[in-house]
Amino acid sequence: MLVYAVEGYSWRHNLSEKETIALFQKHGINDLIRKNYNTLHTQDLDESISFAEDVLSWKQD
């Protein structure tokens, strides 16, 4: 799920996967995806990308 989120976020936001991993690590997205796995794994895989986008939008406000 985390790999899919990194790849999808990279593609949607025109970033390299390395840049996305650094961004996710900086804002704790990796840990949040892991902590919310039980909920996220019941959703479409694109939800992991949307989840990361939502968290990052909260962090940037």
N, CA, C, O and CB atoms as a CASP TS submission, in Angstrom:
PFRMAT TS
TARGET T0000
AUTHOR 0000-0000-0000
METHOD Language model
MODEL 1
PARENT N/A
ATOM      1  N   MET     1       0.816  -1.180   0.000  1.00  0.00           N
ATOM      2  CA  MET     1       0.000   0.000   0.000  1.00  0.00           C
ATOM      3  C   MET     1       0.871   1.260   0.000  1.00  0.00           C
ATOM      4  O   MET     1       0.578   2.219  -0.715  1.00  0.00           O
ATOM      5  CB  MET     1      -0.934  -0.011   1.198  1.00  0.00           C
ATOM      6  N   LEU     2       1.912   1.258   0.781  1.00  0.00           N
ATOM      7  CA  LEU     2       2.814   2.409   0.838  1.00  0.00           C
ATOM      8  C   LEU     2       3.507   2.621  -0.508  1.00  0.00           C
ATOM      9  O   LEU     2       3.649   3.752  -0.972  1.00  0.00           O
ATOM     10  CB  LEU     2       3.860   2.218   1.951  1.00  0.00           C
ATOM     11  N   VAL     3       3.927   1.546  -1.111  1.00  0.00           N
ATOM     12  CA  VAL     3       4.581   1.647  -2.429  1.00  0.00           C
ATOM     13  C   VAL     3       3.610   2.231  -3.453  1.00  0.00           C
ATOM     14  O   VAL     3       3.984   3.093  -4.249  1.00  0.00           O
ATOM     15  CB  VAL     3       5.089   0.253  -2.904  1.00  0.00           C
ATOM     16  N   TYR     4       2.379   1.766  -3.429  1.00  0.00           N
ATOM     17  CA  TYR     4       1.378   2.292  -4.356  1.00  0.00           C
ATOM     18  C   TYR     4       1.150   3.779  -4.112  1.00  0.00           C
ATOM     19  O   TYR     4       1.020   4.551  -5.062  1.00  0.00           O
ATOM     20  CB  TYR     4       0.055   1.522  -4.217  1.00  0.00           C
ATOM     21  N   ALA     5       1.100   4.187  -2.843  1.00  0.00           N
ATOM     22  CA  ALA     5       0.901   5.598  -2.507  1.00  0.00           C
ATOM     23  C   ALA     5       2.063   6.448  -3.023  1.00  0.00           C
ATOM     24  O   ALA     5       1.854   7.527  -3.576  1.00  0.00           O
ATOM     25  CB  ALA     5       0.749   5.771  -0.983  1.00  0.00           C
ATOM     26  N   VAL     6       3.277   5.958  -2.839  1.00  0.00           N
ATOM     27  CA  VAL     6       4.455   6.699  -3.318  1.00  0.00           C
ATOM     28  C   VAL     6       4.423   6.816  -4.839  1.00  0.00           C
ATOM     29  O   VAL     6       4.607   7.905  -5.381  1.00  0.00           O
ATOM     30  CB  VAL     6       5.767   6.004  -2.862  1.00  0.00           C
ATOM     31  N   GLU     7       4.193   5.720  -5.519  1.00  0.00           N
ATOM     32  CA  GLU     7       4.177   5.748  -6.980  1.00  0.00           C
ATOM     33  C   GLU     7       3.056   6.629  -7.512  1.00  0.00           C
ATOM     34  O   GLU     7       3.259   7.420  -8.434  1.00  0.00           O
ATOM     35  CB  GLU     7       4.031   4.337  -7.533  1.00  0.00           C
ATOM     36  N   GLY     8       1.875   6.489  -6.925  1.00  0.00           N
ATOM     37  CA  GLY     8       0.730   7.267  -7.383  1.00  0.00           C
ATOM     38  C   GLY     8       0.886   8.753  -7.108  1.00  0.00           C
ATOM     39  O   GLY     8       0.573   9.584  -7.961  1.00  0.00           O
ATOM     40  N   TYR     9       1.368   9.086  -5.922  1.00  0.00           N
ATOM     41  CA  TYR     9       1.580  10.491  -5.572  1.00  0.00           C
ATOM     42  C   TYR     9       2.638  11.099  -6.482  1.00  0.00           C
ATOM     43  O   TYR     9       2.494  12.227  -6.954  1.00  0.00           O
ATOM     44  CB  TYR     9       1.996  10.631  -4.089  1.00  0.00           C
ATOM     45  N   SER    10       3.690  10.350  -6.718  1.00  0.00           N
ATOM     46  CA  SER    10       4.757  10.823  -7.626  1.00  0.00           C
ATOM     47  C   SER    10       4.197  11.152  -8.991  1.00  0.00           C
ATOM     48  O   SER    10       4.480  12.208  -9.557  1.00  0.00           O
ATOM     49  CB  SER    10       5.870   9.769  -7.762  1.00  0.00           C
ATOM     50  N   TRP    11       3.410  10.251  -9.507  1.00  0.00           N
ATOM     51  CA  TRP    11       2.838  10.428 -10.844  1.00  0.00           C
ATOM     52  C   TRP    11       1.873  11.608 -10.881  1.00  0.00           C
ATOM     53  O   TRP    11       1.941  12.438 -11.787  1.00  0.00           O
ATOM     54  CB  TRP    11       2.118   9.152 -11.288  1.00  0.00           C
ATOM     55  N   ARG    12       0.968  11.684  -9.890  1.00  0.00           N
ATOM     56  CA  ARG    12      -0.033  12.761  -9.864  1.00  0.00           C
ATOM     57  C   ARG    12       0.594  14.143  -9.710  1.00  0.00           C
ATOM     58  O   ARG    12       0.063  15.126 -10.228  1.00  0.00           O
ATOM     59  CB  ARG    12      -1.016  12.528  -8.734  1.00  0.00           C
ATOM     60  N   HIS    13       1.718  14.223  -9.003  1.00  0.00           N
ATOM     61  CA  HIS    13       2.302  15.520  -8.682  1.00  0.00           C
ATOM     62  C   HIS    13       3.623  15.785  -9.408  1.00  0.00           C
ATOM     63  O   HIS    13       4.360  16.713  -9.073  1.00  0.00           O
ATOM     64  CB  HIS    13       2.518  15.620  -7.199  1.00  0.00           C
ATOM     65  N   ASN    14       3.901  14.954 -10.401  1.00  0.00           N
ATOM     66  CA  ASN    14       5.089  15.126 -11.246  1.00  0.00           C
ATOM     67  C   ASN    14       6.376  15.247 -10.415  1.00  0.00           C
ATOM     68  O   ASN    14       7.199  16.135 -10.641  1.00  0.00           O
ATOM     69  CB  ASN    14       4.925  16.367 -12.130  1.00  0.00           C
ATOM     70  N   LEU    15       6.524  14.346  -9.466  1.00  0.00           N
ATOM     71  CA  LEU    15       7.720  14.276  -8.628  1.00  0.00           C
ATOM     72  C   LEU    15       8.412  12.950  -8.876  1.00  0.00           C
ATOM     73  O   LEU    15       7.795  11.993  -9.345  1.00  0.00           O
ATOM     74  CB  LEU    15       7.369  14.444  -7.122  1.00  0.00           C
ATOM     75  N   SER    16       9.685  12.899  -8.561  1.00  0.00           N
ATOM     76  CA  SER    16      10.366  11.603  -8.620  1.00  0.00           C
ATOM     77  C   SER    16       9.932  10.799  -7.384  1.00  0.00           C
ATOM     78  O   SER    16       9.459  11.359  -6.394  1.00  0.00           O
ATOM     79  CB  SER    16      11.949  11.778  -8.674  1.00  0.00           C
ATOM     80  N   GLU    17      10.099   9.510  -7.465  1.00  0.00           N
ATOM     81  CA  GLU    17       9.758   8.676  -6.310  1.00  0.00           C
ATOM     82  C   GLU    17      10.659   8.997  -5.124  1.00  0.00           C
ATOM     83  O   GLU    17      10.227   8.924  -3.974  1.00  0.00           O
ATOM     84  CB  GLU    17       9.869   7.185  -6.668  1.00  0.00           C
ATOM     85  N   LYS    18      11.906   9.351  -5.403  1.00  0.00           N
ATOM     86  CA  LYS    18      12.832   9.733  -4.343  1.00  0.00           C
ATOM     87  C   LYS    18      12.342  11.005  -3.632  1.00  0.00           C
ATOM     88  O   LYS    18      12.391  11.093  -2.406  1.00  0.00           O
ATOM     89  CB  LYS    18      14.249   9.949  -4.921  1.00  0.00           C
ATOM     90  N   GLU    19      11.874  11.981  -4.407  1.00  0.00           N
ATOM     91  CA  GLU    19      11.335  13.214  -3.820  1.00  0.00           C
ATOM     92  C   GLU    19      10.089  12.927  -2.984  1.00  0.00           C
ATOM     93  O   GLU    19       9.900  13.497  -1.910  1.00  0.00           O
ATOM     94  CB  GLU    19      11.003  14.235  -4.923  1.00  0.00           C
ATOM     95  N   THR    20       9.250  12.039  -3.493  1.00  0.00           N
ATOM     96  CA  THR    20       8.021  11.691  -2.778  1.00  0.00           C
ATOM     97  C   THR    20       8.329  10.978  -1.474  1.00  0.00           C
ATOM     98  O   THR    20       7.703  11.263  -0.453  1.00  0.00           O
ATOM     99  CB  THR    20       7.123  10.817  -3.650  1.00  0.00           C
ATOM    100  N   ILE    21       9.271  10.068  -1.491  1.00  0.00           N
ATOM    101  CA  ILE    21       9.662   9.362  -0.264  1.00  0.00           C
ATOM    102  C   ILE    21      10.173  10.360   0.768  1.00  0.00           C
ATOM    103  O   ILE    21       9.825  10.270   1.945  1.00  0.00           O
ATOM    104  CB  ILE    21      10.747   8.292  -0.564  1.00  0.00           C
ATOM    105  N   ALA    22      10.989  11.300   0.337  1.00  0.00           N
ATOM    106  CA  ALA    22      11.512  12.319   1.260  1.00  0.00           C
ATOM    107  C   ALA    22      10.369  13.163   1.829  1.00  0.00           C
ATOM    108  O   ALA    22      10.357  13.464   3.023  1.00  0.00           O
ATOM    109  CB  ALA    22      12.543  13.228   0.540  1.00  0.00           C
ATOM    110  N   LEU    23       9.418  13.544   0.990  1.00  0.00           N
ATOM    111  CA  LEU    23       8.266  14.325   1.427  1.00  0.00           C
ATOM    112  C   LEU    23       7.428  13.535   2.430  1.00  0.00           C
ATOM    113  O   LEU    23       7.028  14.068   3.465  1.00  0.00           O
ATOM    114  CB  LEU    23       7.407  14.736   0.221  1.00  0.00           C
ATOM    115  N   PHE    24       7.166  12.271   2.123  1.00  0.00           N
ATOM    116  CA  PHE    24       6.397  11.415   3.015  1.00  0.00           C
ATOM    117  C   PHE    24       7.111  11.253   4.352  1.00  0.00           C
ATOM    118  O   PHE    24       6.472  11.307   5.403  1.00  0.00           O
ATOM    119  CB  PHE    24       6.156  10.044   2.371  1.00  0.00           C
ATOM    120  N   GLN    25       8.412  11.059   4.327  1.00  0.00           N
ATOM    121  CA  GLN    25       9.168  10.893   5.567  1.00  0.00           C
ATOM    122  C   GLN    25       9.144  12.182   6.383  1.00  0.00           C
ATOM    123  O   GLN    25       8.981  12.142   7.602  1.00  0.00           O
ATOM    124  CB  GLN    25      10.620  10.477   5.264  1.00  0.00           C
ATOM    125  N   LYS    26       9.305  13.304   5.727  1.00  0.00           N
ATOM    126  CA  LYS    26       9.319  14.600   6.409  1.00  0.00           C
ATOM    127  C   LYS    26       8.020  14.854   7.166  1.00  0.00           C
ATOM    128  O   LYS    26       8.031  15.422   8.258  1.00  0.00           O
ATOM    129  CB  LYS    26       9.558  15.722   5.404  1.00  0.00           C
ATOM    130  N   HIS    27       6.906  14.430   6.581  1.00  0.00           N
ATOM    131  CA  HIS    27       5.593  14.701   7.167  1.00  0.00           C
ATOM    132  C   HIS    27       4.951  13.488   7.843  1.00  0.00           C
ATOM    133  O   HIS    27       3.790  13.547   8.247  1.00  0.00           O
ATOM    134  CB  HIS    27       4.674  15.212   6.104  1.00  0.00           C
ATOM    135  N   GLY    28       5.697  12.398   7.967  1.00  0.00           N
ATOM    136  CA  GLY    28       5.193  11.230   8.681  1.00  0.00           C
ATOM    137  C   GLY    28       4.118  10.442   7.956  1.00  0.00           C
ATOM    138  O   GLY    28       3.372   9.690   8.584  1.00  0.00           O
ATOM    139  N   ILE    29       4.027  10.602   6.651  1.00  0.00           N
ATOM    140  CA  ILE    29       2.998   9.905   5.871  1.00  0.00           C
ATOM    141  C   ILE    29       3.201   8.395   5.932  1.00  0.00           C
ATOM    142  O   ILE    29       2.232   7.644   6.040  1.00  0.00           O
ATOM    143  CB  ILE    29       3.014  10.381   4.408  1.00  0.00           C
ATOM    144  N   ASN    30       4.447   7.949   5.864  1.00  0.00           N
ATOM    145  CA  ASN    30       4.729   6.503   5.912  1.00  0.00           C
ATOM    146  C   ASN    30       4.117   5.885   7.155  1.00  0.00           C
ATOM    147  O   ASN    30       3.429   4.867   7.077  1.00  0.00           O
ATOM    148  CB  ASN    30       6.250   6.238   5.883  1.00  0.00           C
ATOM    149  N   ASP    31       4.370   6.499   8.302  1.00  0.00           N
ATOM    150  CA  ASP    31       3.842   5.968   9.563  1.00  0.00           C
ATOM    151  C   ASP    31       2.321   6.029   9.603  1.00  0.00           C
ATOM    152  O   ASP    31       1.673   5.104  10.094  1.00  0.00           O
ATOM    153  CB  ASP    31       4.422   6.739  10.747  1.00  0.00           C
ATOM    154  N   LEU    32       1.750   7.114   9.089  1.00  0.00           N
ATOM    155  CA  LEU    32       0.297   7.246   9.090  1.00  0.00           C
ATOM    156  C   LEU    32      -0.369   6.184   8.216  1.00  0.00           C
ATOM    157  O   LEU    32      -1.401   5.626   8.587  1.00  0.00           O
ATOM    158  CB  LEU    32      -0.101   8.636   8.612  1.00  0.00           C
ATOM    159  N   ILE    33       0.218   5.913   7.071  1.00  0.00           N
ATOM    160  CA  ILE    33      -0.348   4.871   6.201  1.00  0.00           C
ATOM    161  C   ILE    33      -0.266   3.521   6.902  1.00  0.00           C
ATOM    162  O   ILE    33      -1.214   2.737   6.864  1.00  0.00           O
ATOM    163  CB  ILE    33       0.397   4.820   4.833  1.00  0.00           C
ATOM    164  N   ARG    34       0.862   3.253   7.537  1.00  0.00           N
ATOM    165  CA  ARG    34       1.000   1.978   8.257  1.00  0.00           C
ATOM    166  C   ARG    34       0.009   1.893   9.421  1.00  0.00           C
ATOM    167  O   ARG    34      -0.607   0.848   9.633  1.00  0.00           O
ATOM    168  CB  ARG    34       2.443   1.810   8.780  1.00  0.00           C
ATOM    169  N   LYS    35      -0.147   2.976  10.169  1.00  0.00           N
ATOM    170  CA  LYS    35      -1.061   2.982  11.316  1.00  0.00           C
ATOM    171  C   LYS    35      -2.522   2.854  10.894  1.00  0.00           C
ATOM    172  O   LYS    35      -3.344   2.326  11.643  1.00  0.00           O
ATOM    173  CB  LYS    35      -0.875   4.256  12.123  1.00  0.00           C
ATOM    174  N   ASN    36      -2.842   3.334   9.700  1.00  0.00           N
ATOM    175  CA  ASN    36      -4.219   3.294   9.208  1.00  0.00           C
ATOM    176  C   ASN    36      -4.446   2.184   8.194  1.00  0.00           C
ATOM    177  O   ASN    36      -5.430   2.203   7.455  1.00  0.00           O
ATOM    178  CB  ASN    36      -4.585   4.621   8.592  1.00  0.00           C
ATOM    179  N   TYR    37      -3.540   1.221   8.159  1.00  0.00           N
ATOM    180  CA  TYR    37      -3.626   0.131   7.186  1.00  0.00           C
ATOM    181  C   TYR    37      -4.954  -0.616   7.276  1.00  0.00           C
ATOM    182  O   TYR    37      -5.558  -0.929   6.250  1.00  0.00           O
ATOM    183  CB  TYR    37      -2.476  -0.843   7.391  1.00  0.00           C
ATOM    184  N   ASN    38      -5.413  -0.902   8.494  1.00  0.00           N
ATOM    185  CA  ASN    38      -6.650  -1.685   8.647  1.00  0.00           C
ATOM    186  C   ASN    38      -7.830  -1.032   7.953  1.00  0.00           C
ATOM    187  O   ASN    38      -8.697  -1.725   7.421  1.00  0.00           O
ATOM    188  CB  ASN    38      -6.973  -1.877  10.118  1.00  0.00           C
ATOM    189  N   THR    39      -7.874   0.279   7.951  1.00  0.00           N
ATOM    190  CA  THR    39      -8.942   0.985   7.251  1.00  0.00           C
ATOM    191  C   THR    39      -8.636   1.114   5.769  1.00  0.00           C
ATOM    192  O   THR    39      -9.491   0.837   4.928  1.00  0.00           O
ATOM    193  CB  THR    39      -9.157   2.365   7.862  1.00  0.00           C
ATOM    194  N   LEU    40      -7.422   1.530   5.448  1.00  0.00           N
ATOM    195  CA  LEU    40      -7.071   1.785   4.049  1.00  0.00           C
ATOM    196  C   LEU    40      -7.118   0.528   3.190  1.00  0.00           C
ATOM    197  O   LEU    40      -7.454   0.610   2.009  1.00  0.00           O
ATOM    198  CB  LEU    40      -5.693   2.395   3.969  1.00  0.00           C
ATOM    199  N   HIS    41      -6.790  -0.633   3.752  1.00  0.00           N
ATOM    200  CA  HIS    41      -6.767  -1.837   2.914  1.00  0.00           C
ATOM    201  C   HIS    41      -8.168  -2.287   2.505  1.00  0.00           C
ATOM    202  O   HIS    41      -8.312  -3.140   1.630  1.00  0.00           O
ATOM    203  CB  HIS    41      -6.062  -2.967   3.648  1.00  0.00           C
ATOM    204  N   THR    42      -9.196  -1.726   3.128  1.00  0.00           N
ATOM    205  CA  THR    42     -10.566  -2.072   2.734  1.00  0.00           C
ATOM    206  C   THR    42     -11.073  -1.150   1.628  1.00  0.00           C
ATOM    207  O   THR    42     -12.163  -1.357   1.094  1.00  0.00           O
ATOM    208  CB  THR    42     -11.503  -1.999   3.947  1.00  0.00           C
ATOM    209  N   GLN    43     -10.285  -0.140   1.286  1.00  0.00           N
ATOM    210  CA  GLN    43     -10.665   0.850   0.284  1.00  0.00           C
ATOM    211  C   GLN    43      -9.933   0.572  -1.026  1.00  0.00           C
ATOM    212  O   GLN    43      -9.030  -0.262  -1.091  1.00  0.00           O
ATOM    213  CB  GLN    43     -10.360   2.281   0.784  1.00  0.00           C
ATOM    214  N   ASP    44     -10.343   1.288  -2.059  1.00  0.00           N
ATOM    215  CA  ASP    44      -9.634   1.253  -3.331  1.00  0.00           C
ATOM    216  C   ASP    44      -8.193   1.712  -3.100  1.00  0.00           C
ATOM    217  O   ASP    44      -7.953   2.569  -2.249  1.00  0.00           O
ATOM    218  CB  ASP    44     -10.347   2.148  -4.397  1.00  0.00           C
ATOM    219  N   LEU    45      -7.249   1.169  -3.828  1.00  0.00           N
ATOM    220  CA  LEU    45      -5.850   1.546  -3.636  1.00  0.00           C
ATOM    221  C   LEU    45      -5.607   3.040  -3.815  1.00  0.00           C
ATOM    222  O   LEU    45      -4.706   3.598  -3.188  1.00  0.00           O
ATOM    223  CB  LEU    45      -4.982   0.780  -4.595  1.00  0.00           C
ATOM    224  N   ASP    46      -6.394   3.689  -4.657  1.00  0.00           N
ATOM    225  CA  ASP    46      -6.233   5.127  -4.848  1.00  0.00           C
ATOM    226  C   ASP    46      -6.501   5.912  -3.568  1.00  0.00           C
ATOM    227  O   ASP    46      -6.071   7.060  -3.450  1.00  0.00           O
ATOM    228  CB  ASP    46      -7.158   5.611  -5.946  1.00  0.00           C
ATOM    229  N   GLU    47      -7.196   5.318  -2.621  1.00  0.00           N
ATOM    230  CA  GLU    47      -7.449   5.990  -1.347  1.00  0.00           C
ATOM    231  C   GLU    47      -6.155   6.254  -0.582  1.00  0.00           C
ATOM    232  O   GLU    47      -6.068   7.225   0.169  1.00  0.00           O
ATOM    233  CB  GLU    47      -8.397   5.156  -0.492  1.00  0.00           C
ATOM    234  N   SER    48      -5.151   5.397  -0.766  1.00  0.00           N
ATOM    235  CA  SER    48      -3.878   5.643  -0.082  1.00  0.00           C
ATOM    236  C   SER    48      -3.206   6.900  -0.628  1.00  0.00           C
ATOM    237  O   SER    48      -2.539   7.623   0.112  1.00  0.00           O
ATOM    238  CB  SER    48      -2.938   4.430  -0.234  1.00  0.00           C
ATOM    239  N   ILE    49      -3.380   7.157  -1.913  1.00  0.00           N
ATOM    240  CA  ILE    49      -2.839   8.375  -2.515  1.00  0.00           C
ATOM    241  C   ILE    49      -3.623   9.581  -2.009  1.00  0.00           C
ATOM    242  O   ILE    49      -3.037  10.590  -1.618  1.00  0.00           O
ATOM    243  CB  ILE    49      -2.890   8.299  -4.067  1.00  0.00           C
ATOM    244  N   SER    50      -4.939   9.473  -2.019  1.00  0.00           N
ATOM    245  CA  SER    50      -5.783  10.565  -1.540  1.00  0.00           C
ATOM    246  C   SER    50      -5.531  10.846  -0.067  1.00  0.00           C
ATOM    247  O   SER    50      -5.544  12.002   0.358  1.00  0.00           O
ATOM    248  CB  SER    50      -7.256  10.239  -1.767  1.00  0.00           C
ATOM    249  N   PHE    51      -5.304   9.803   0.707  1.00  0.00           N
ATOM    250  CA  PHE    51      -4.995   9.960   2.129  1.00  0.00           C
ATOM    251  C   PHE    51      -3.724  10.790   2.298  1.00  0.00           C
ATOM    252  O   PHE    51      -3.691  11.715   3.108  1.00  0.00           O
ATOM    253  CB  PHE    51      -4.835   8.579   2.812  1.00  0.00           C
ATOM    254  N   ALA    52      -2.691  10.467   1.546  1.00  0.00           N
ATOM    255  CA  ALA    52      -1.435  11.226   1.614  1.00  0.00           C
ATOM    256  C   ALA    52      -1.662  12.669   1.195  1.00  0.00           C
ATOM    257  O   ALA    52      -1.139  13.587   1.827  1.00  0.00           O
ATOM    258  CB  ALA    52      -0.356  10.578   0.724  1.00  0.00           C
ATOM    259  N   GLU    53      -2.435  12.882   0.138  1.00  0.00           N
ATOM    260  CA  GLU    53      -2.721  14.245  -0.307  1.00  0.00           C
ATOM    261  C   GLU    53      -3.464  15.035   0.767  1.00  0.00           C
ATOM    262  O   GLU    53      -3.159  16.201   1.015  1.00  0.00           O
ATOM    263  CB  GLU    53      -3.539  14.221  -1.600  1.00  0.00           C
ATOM    264  N   ASP    54      -4.432  14.393   1.393  1.00  0.00           N
ATOM    265  CA  ASP    54      -5.198  15.068   2.450  1.00  0.00           C
ATOM    266  C   ASP    54      -4.304  15.451   3.624  1.00  0.00           C
ATOM    267  O   ASP    54      -4.371  16.577   4.116  1.00  0.00           O
ATOM    268  CB  ASP    54      -6.342  14.169   2.938  1.00  0.00           C
ATOM    269  N   VAL    55      -3.480  14.530   4.067  1.00  0.00           N
ATOM    270  CA  VAL    55      -2.606  14.812   5.201  1.00  0.00           C
ATOM    271  C   VAL    55      -1.651  15.937   4.857  1.00  0.00           C
ATOM    272  O   VAL    55      -1.448  16.843   5.665  1.00  0.00           O
ATOM    273  CB  VAL    55      -1.826  13.559   5.615  1.00  0.00           C
ATOM    274  N   LEU    56      -1.069  15.896   3.687  1.00  0.00           N
ATOM    275  CA  LEU    56      -0.135  16.950   3.285  1.00  0.00           C
ATOM    276  C   LEU    56      -0.837  18.300   3.157  1.00  0.00           C
ATOM    277  O   LEU    56      -0.233  19.330   3.455  1.00  0.00           O
ATOM    278  CB  LEU    56       0.538  16.585   1.960  1.00  0.00           C
ATOM    279  N   SER    57      -2.079  18.320   2.726  1.00  0.00           N
ATOM    280  CA  SER    57      -2.795  19.597   2.634  1.00  0.00           C
ATOM    281  C   SER    57      -3.055  20.159   4.030  1.00  0.00           C
ATOM    282  O   SER    57      -3.041  21.377   4.209  1.00  0.00           O
ATOM    283  CB  SER    57      -4.131  19.422   1.867  1.00  0.00           C
ATOM    284  N   TRP    58      -3.290  19.304   5.018  1.00  0.00           N
ATOM    285  CA  TRP    58      -3.473  19.769   6.409  1.00  0.00           C
ATOM    286  C   TRP    58      -2.173  20.313   6.956  1.00  0.00           C
ATOM    287  O   TRP    58      -2.160  21.318   7.667  1.00  0.00           O
ATOM    288  CB  TRP    58      -3.988  18.627   7.314  1.00  0.00           C
ATOM    289  N   LYS    59      -1.070  19.643   6.622  1.00  0.00           N
ATOM    290  CA  LYS    59       0.239  20.039   7.156  1.00  0.00           C
ATOM    291  C   LYS    59       0.691  21.370   6.555  1.00  0.00           C
ATOM    292  O   LYS    59       1.447  22.106   7.189  1.00  0.00           O
ATOM    293  CB  LYS    59       1.290  18.946   6.874  1.00  0.00           C
ATOM    294  N   GLN    60       0.239  21.684   5.343  1.00  0.00           N
ATOM    295  CA  GLN    60       0.690  22.891   4.663  1.00  0.00           C
ATOM    296  C   GLN    60      -0.194  24.089   4.952  1.00  0.00           C
ATOM    297  O   GLN    60       0.165  25.214   4.605  1.00  0.00           O
ATOM    298  CB  GLN    60       0.747  22.654   3.185  1.00  0.00           C
ATOM    299  N   ASP    61      -1.338  23.875   5.577  1.00  0.00           N
ATOM    300  CA  ASP    61      -2.241  24.997   5.902  1.00  0.00           C
ATOM    301  C   ASP    61      -1.736  25.794   7.074  1.00  0.00           C
ATOM    302  O   ASP    61      -2.372  26.768   7.478  1.00  0.00           O
ATOM    303  CB  ASP    61      -3.642  24.492   6.203  1.00  0.00           C
TER
END
